[in-house]
């Protein structure tokens, strides 16, 4: 038994340098677990182009379904050989595993490679509501229990969970949630005045509408102010302690992927995150780029987000069927 173990270890030691020298020897598949054309493609497709010089061809496979669960499950079950990667995020690695029983474990079944970007949730209002600060909105809600409602892109979306976190922390749980089938319809109704409050993922379009005065943004849920909107206060600055709710886009590999492959992809990603054109693309889509990232920092980030969100999701009783 010991002889077989020694031979296996020796073979692995010999194979590792050879793998590092030849990887990648064929195209890499990046699974994006959402439909084509969404905001996640804005991070994934330019990334695939920017890492081409180091990694060669990276093909994008949009594998949507069940809020990201279908694609994430396929990635978790893929061979851990460095040729299948996942563009994961808050839905695949935080919300779905905590709020539902998924066929994969976000920590056990994946090795984080890099966090590409984070994005926040804005608490937005229509000008007709007559509030200009988050504190004014909270005061209105407390003075009129059950009278206010807010729209989101849908049940289980990052914006929905961000909105529920805001309600929980601000003590205004009776603001009624109105789920839409996507961010576009919710935003259209907010601009048109059909709803007067919304929790929305920040995008370049939303920032432009705010500049034009068609909607008002009361805060952003990121830890720091956005570079694209430096006058927009964070949730904490606006008066709600601990209101930090971020979505993210990151590259993950199936667990037990060779370390040489993870380091090679991480190296290519670090180079991409220094590319001015890529950073502009991310900013235009409402993302804050994570320019200082590596596998260890990505692992800590995911673990911290799981620890942050788990008690909130359980406290509000949120579950996905």
Phi, psi and omega in degrees: 000314181294324180295317179297319180296319180296317181296319180296317180295319180295320180296320179295321180295325179287322185288328185302310179298323180296319179297316182300325182284330185260342183284136353272142181257356177208172182301146177261140178259126175252112178278124173253110190279035176219167182296155178297152174088356180280180183296332181291331175297331180295336175267321188286310187293315175296325176301314180301324179288319185288334180267000184302322183299329181261322188256350186079207185288129172241116180265139179266128174241106175282114184234077184279171177133136176056040175065028180104349184293320183300309181293319180296321178296318179297319179293319180297328182270355182289159178299132181279064185245007179089357184255003170230127178233165180233135167271097182264172180196197182300322181293312185287327189250350180235293191295306184299312181294329181279320186268354181209169175269109179260158181284358180228158174253127186295337180265311185291325191261002180223148170250113178295140179253310181195148170265123182277317186198162172233156175220157184245174177253131177259136168271113187241150179224157172277142181306332182294342180292333176078025174240145182237355178224161179295322179298322178295321178296316180298316179298320179297316181296320181289329179281341182228067185301130177081359184270342185256153175222161179220146180261153175218169178293350179149162179296131178086355178289160178300324179294321177299311180295324176296319178296320179291325176297317177302311180300316182298312183287328182273351180073035180233052186296344183270011167288123189280134179277131176240100182281139175249171176265063178121160181291326181301307179300321179296317180294319180300318180289328176293314179298322181281352179085005177292330168235154184249351179222143176209150169250119188225145171294134183288131176226169176300323179298317180296319178296322179293320178296324178292318178298326180280355178081010181280335171221165176238131177262123184268332178191167175236141188271010178282159181295330180231163180295151179286140175296328181281347180215068187295342180273353181275119183287155172286168179300319179295317179297329181279353172118004179246105183298137177069013178280085176233113182221106183241145166262164182209162173235129182215161178260129181231151176241152174303145180305146179074015171296139181308137182301326180299323179291316180299316180294323180293316178293320179296320178298315179297323180291319178301321178294319180296325183285357174257001182276119185299323180295318179295319179296324177293320178298316179297315181298320180295337179265007178086014180264148168258120184290142175261085187283340181248085185223151175201174183303321182291315179293323178296321179296315179296320181299311182297316179299320179294321180292321177298316179294326181289316189275328186306309181294328179292313181298320179288324181294324181271000178068028183280130178222145173255134180280000000 
